Amino acid sequence: MSLDAKGTAALALHRFGFGPRAGSIAAIASDPRGALLAELDRPGIGRIVNAELMTAAQSARAVFNFRQERQARLIAAKRDADERAMSGASMESMEAKPDAPIPAAEAVPQQIFQREAKARLDAAIVPEIGFVERLVWFWFNHFCVSADVTVSMTGAYEREAIRPHVLGRFGDMLLASAGHQAMLFYLDNSRSIGPKSVAGLVNNTGLNENLAREILELHTLGVRAGYTQTDVTRFAKVLTGWTWLPLRGNPDHGGEFVFNKRMHEPGEQIVLGKSYPDIGLEQGRAVLDDLARHPATAKHIAAKLARHFVSDEPPQPLVDRLEATFTETGGDLKEVAKALVKSPEAWAPERRKLKRPSEWVASGLRLTSIRPPLGRILQAQAQLGEPLWRPPAPNGFPEDEMAWADGLARRLDVANEFARLLPDESDPLAILDTAIGPLASNETRRAVARAESRQQAFALLLMSPEFLRR
């Protein structure tokens, strides 16, 4: 099956972006590939500039201060009650509440999280295509942390470790993620201490291998790439001392990254057959730089990108081309993205990828002006099995279709709920032309046209094969 110009534009918007908005198919129909490449060259693309959003360290300090103040209020309230009891106060006065209200236990963390979530959702809805934003989502899932562990820092982590490097060097993103407070906390490296370090000998504490293992297995080389358990242990020793300043006692800089020499395992380490002298922080940077340039990393990243954008079983020529570009450019992610767009295999008209729930929700919101409350959007994603920034494990949310196919029935519930917000003057067939236009089958058009209501028509559109897939 071949596609005309508008069909290719619609394919581009679904496969590489978050789906069409009103007029976007026509806007890029003359040169869909050129439109994607032009987005890659747009200054500041992928960044979020918002003065309301705090750095990870600021967020951590804000949450720490909030919880300390809340604890102090609780203690003060209890003391007041005890004093009234000791002075023979009446039961009525004993049960009086303190003058200052005690805030909910998680008010500040959730406020920070919701501001970050709104900024991220806006970044997906506003762009004409959203290719770079899709890359941001891909790379966050690759270098994932979980808001279940780092709720106040997760959005800042994406803005600080992923977005600045999404079209830069892979090695820079690897270093930024490995040294970020959220990753150090999520994978327990902030508490990893070299057994022969000063802190290790004095406190009789030891090594944590989580970060080292996940960098090798998930972030760079991939599974079965030739490294051994000994490599994991030695790399973990290299990363000892990569931690952050304690929040207690550091009101201005608590939560910031620091290399703590007292925690660092002294001495040379041999990782993957190469010797790395003990030069403190630079020892870890040297290992990360070599991992970023390793042939196995190029192969792993190329296959994962192709699998995400094109097919669960991507064409080998496409994988080979991405791998070669990654290697030849030293991990230049903009050039790798360009190679993806320019590859004929990436434009196969067969749509073999099922959109993940978050992508499907964003695609639906781009179609109309309806904006459910943020809490409902986040609830919908969680209901569909992809809660925002909460992957089930360090390997992120799965890419394969089978992981999401069982949840399609639940998408119908979300589609019906979103459809109830559709304005009465909406024309479902016009929305269909915006959403899938030339990709729509006769069956889908008939189903939408024959629906009993505007709401039912919109829900059927969201659940059509053409809209569910990219």
N, C-alpha and C positions, 0 to 999 in steps of 0.2 A: 504494500500500500504506500503510495507516494502522497505527499502533502503539498498543497499550494502555499503561496506566500503567507496568507493569514493562518493557515493550519500550522505552518512551521513556527510562526510567531506565538501562537497559543501553546504549542509544545514547549517552546523556549521558556515561556512564563511559568508553566507548571513544573518542568523538569529542573530548571536552574534557579527559579525564583519561588515566590509564594503564591503564584497564580495571578490571573489578570485582575485589574481594576477597570472601571469604566473608561473605555477609549484606549486602553494600553495595547490591545492586540493590533489595532490600526496604527498606533504610534510607532511600533517597531517592525511592522510587516515588511517594509522595504529592505530591511537588513537586520534580521534578528541576531545573527552572530556579531555584527558590528555593534549593536546596542549593548550586548553583554560585555564585549571588550571595552566599550566606552565607559561602562560603569566601573570597570576595574581601574581606569585611569582618572576617575573623578577625585579631586583633592579632598582629603579628610574622610573618604568613604569608609564606613565600618566603625567610625568613632561615635561615641555618644557624648555630647557636650551638654551638661546639665549641672548648674551650680547647686542644686538641691542634693546631689548625690555625693556621698562622702567616700574618701579612700577606705581601703580595707582596715588600715590601722585606726583611722578616725571612727569607723563603725564599731570596731572592737572596743575602743575606749568608751564610746557612748553607751554601749550595752553594759559594759563593766560598771560604769558610774551609775547607770540606771538601777542595776541590780543591787549595788552597794547602798544607794540611797533608799531603795525600797526595804532592804533588810534593816537599815538604821531606823526607818519609820516603824517597822514592826516591833523592833526592840524597844523603841521609845514608848509605843502604845502599851506594850506589856508592862513596862516599868510603871507607867502612869496608873494602870489598872492595879498593879501590886501595891503601889503607894496608897491608893484609895481604899484598898481592902485592909491594909494595915492600920489606916486611920479611922476605920469603922464606918466608911462611907456606905450609903444604902446600896442595895443591889441594883437599883435603877442607875445610879451614877457609875457603878462598876461596869455596867454594860454599855456605857456611853461610848460612842465612837470618837477617835481622835479628830481634832479640828481639820487637819490636813488629810484629804483622801489618799488612800494607798492605791497606787495604780495596779492594773492587772500585771501578772508576772511577766508576760511576754510582749507588753505593749510596744516598747521601743524596737526590739528585734523585728517584730512584724511590720512596723511602720517603715523601717529601713528596707525590708524585703519587698514590700508592696511598691515603694517608690522605684526600686530597681526593676521590678517586674513590669511596671507600667512603661518605663523607659524602653525596655527590651521589646515589648509588644508594639509600641509606637514605631520602633525602628523596623519592624517587619511589615507593618501596615502601610506606612507612608511611601516607601520607594516605588518607582514605576515598575521595577523588576524584582529587586531584592536578592540578586545573585550573591553579592558580598555578604549580606546578612545570613544567607543560607550557609556560606562558608564559615561565618562566625559560629553558627549553631553546630556545624559539623566539628569544628576544632574544639569547641567547648566539650562536646561529647567525647572527643578523643582524649583530651586532657581533663577529664571531669573531676569535680569535687561534688559534695552533696550538702545541700542546705540543711539536711537533718543533722549534720555535724557542724557546719559553718554558716548558720543562717544569716548572720549579719554581714558576712564577708563574701558571700557567693557572687552576688551581682558585681561587686567591686572587683573580684577576681577575674570575671569575664572582661570587664572594662580595662583592667590593668595588665593582665597576662595574655589575653587572647586578641582583643581588638587592635592594639597597636601593631601587632605582628601578623595579622591575618593575610596581608599581602607583602610581608617581608620575608626574612629568612626563617626557615624552620628551626635552625639552631637557636635563634634569638627567642622564639616562642617556647622552645623546650627549656631554655635557661630561665625565662620569666615564670613559667609555670612551676618548675621544680623548686625555685626559690621563693615562691609566693607564700605568704602566711597561711592562706586557706589550704593550699596543698600540703604544706608542712604539718599543719594541724590535722587535716583529713587523714593523711597516711602516717601519722604518728612520728614523723621525723623530728618534730620540735622537741621530743623527749628522748631521742636516740642518742646514746652516749657511748663513746669508744671505751671498750673494757679496760684499756691501758692508759686512757686519758687521766688527767688530774681528777676530774669529776667522777669518772668511773671508779678509780682506785679509792678515793676518799669516801664516796657514797655507796660503793658496792652495787652500782647500777650498770645497765648494759645496753646492748645494741637492739635496734628495731630495724628489720629488713624490708618493711612494707614498701617504702618509697623506692628503694633501689630495685626491688623485684618488679614493681609495676612500670617503672621507667623502661626497664629492659624488655619486659614481656608485652606491654601495652603501648607505650609511648614511642618506642624506637624500633628495636629489632624484630619484635613479634615472637610468637611461640615457636619452639623448635628451631631457633636460629643459631644454635651452636654454643650458647653460653651455658655455664654450669652453676651449680649451687655455690661453688667456691667463688665464682665471679660475683654472684649476688651478695655474698657475705663481704667480700673485699670492697665492692662498690658501696655497700651500706656503711662501711668504715670510712670511706672517702667522704660520705655525706654527713658524718657526725659533725656537730657544731653548727649546722645549718638550722637555725631556730629563729625565735623572735623575742623581743624584749618583753619581760613580764608586764602585765597590766598593773599589777599592784606595785606601788612605789614609783611608777613612771608615768605621771599624769600627762606629760607632753609628748612622749615618744613610745609609750607602751604599745605593743602590737606591731611594731616595725621590725623588718628583717634585721638579723644580726648574725655575724659569724662568731660563735663563742669558742675560742681556742681551748678553753678548759674542758670542753666536751669532745673535742676532736681527737680521734685516734691518731697517735703519732706514727710516723714512719712511712716508708714507701709502700705502695699497694700495686699489685699486678692484676689488671682487669683485662680480660679477653687477650691475654698474652702480651700486653704492653705495660711497661713500668711507668708509674706516675710518682714522682718524688713528692715528699711532704712539703708543700708550699701553701698550706692553709686553705683558704677559700679557693685559690686558683687550682688546687688539685681537683676539686669537684668540677670546676668549669672546664678543665681540660678533658676530663672523661666525657662530660656531656657534649662537648664539641666534637669529639671523635665518634660518639654514638650518632650524632646528627648526620655525620658524613658517611656512616657505614653503609655498604651496599645492601645489607639486609633491611635497613631502615627505609631506603628508597623503594625497595620492593614492597615492603609492608604498607607504606603510606600510599603508594600508587594503587595497589589493589583495593585498599579501603576507600579511597576517593571514588574510584570507578564503581565500586559496589554501592556506594551511597547514592550517586547521581544517576546511574544507568541501569544496573541490573544486579540481582543477587549473585549471578554468575556472569561477571562482566567479560566482554570480548578480550581475549588475550592481546591482540594488537593495541588496544586502548591502554591496557595496563602497562605494556612494554613501552609505549610512547610516554606515558606519564613518568614511569621509572627513569627513562633516559633523560627526560627534561629535568627531573629532580636532581639527578647525578651531575649532569653537565653544567647546571647553574648553581651548584652548591646549596641546593634546597631553597631556591627562590620560589616562594609560593605564588607570587603573581604570575610568573612564567609557567608554573605548573597549571594554574587556573586557565591561562590562555591556551595551553596545550589541550586541556580538556574541551574547551569551547571549539577549538579548531579541528578536533578529531571527528571524522565522519561517523565513527561508531557511536559517538555520544548523541547523534541526531537520529538514531533509528526510530521510525514512527511507532514501533511496538512499545507500549508503555508497560514496562515490567515491574515497576516499583510502586508499592502501596505507600501512600503518604503516611508518615508517622502522625499520631494524634495531634501533636503541637502544630505541625505543618498544615494539617487539614483544618484545624480551628482558625489559624491565621489566614488561610486561603478563603474561608467562609466570611470572615470579618472584612476582608478587602472588597468583597462584592457589593456591599451596600453601606449605608451610613449607620446601620444598627451597631450600638456599642453596649453590650450587656455590662453590668457592673464588673469591675476587675475581679472581685472575689468569685463571681460566678464563672468567669472565664477560667480562672485557676482551678476552680472546683471541677469544671468540665474536663480539663486536661488530666486531673488526678483520677476522675471517674473513668477515663479512657485508658488508664494505665501508664501515663507519662506525666507525673506531677513535675512542675517546673523546677529544674535544678535539683532534682532528687533521684538520680539514677540508682538502680538497685545494687550496684557494685562498681568498683573502680574501672571496669571495662565499659561503662556507660550503658545507654539504652541500646537494645539490639537493632541491627540494620536489616535483618532478613524479614521477609513478608510473613512467614509462619508465626513469628512472635506477635504480630498485630492482627492477623486475620480473625482470630477468635473474638476480638473485641468489636467487630463491625456492628453487631446488634446493638451494642451500647451507643454507638455513634448515632443511631437513629433517634434515640432518646434526646441526645444533645441537639441534633438537627431540628427536631420538632420544637424544642424549647427556644432555640434561636429564631426559628421561623415565626413564632408567636410575637416576636418583636418587630416583624416586618411592617412598615407603614401600609395603610390601606390602599394608597395610590400606586403601590409597586406593581410593575408588570413582570410576572415570572418569565415570560418568553424573552423579554428584553434582558433580564438578568441572566438567562441562559446564554444569550448571545455574548454577553460580557464575560461569562465564566468559562465556557467551553466552545462557543461559537462553531467554527468549522470542524471541531473534533466531535461534535454531538452526533450520535447515531439517530436514525429515524425512530428507534424504539424509545430513546430517551426524550426526544422531542414530543412524541405522542403522549408519553406518560405525564410530562409536565403540562402539556396543553389540555389534557383530559382530567387533570386533578380537580377535586371538588372545591378547593379553596386556594387562595394565594399562599397561605401558610403551608398547605400540603404540597403545592407545586414547588415551593422553595426547598422544603425538606427532601423531596424526591430528587431535586437537582443536586443538593449536597451529597446525597447517597448514590448518585449515578456513577457507574464505572469510570466515566470520563473525568469526573471531578475527584474521585477517590485516588486516582492513580497519577503518576507523573513519569 
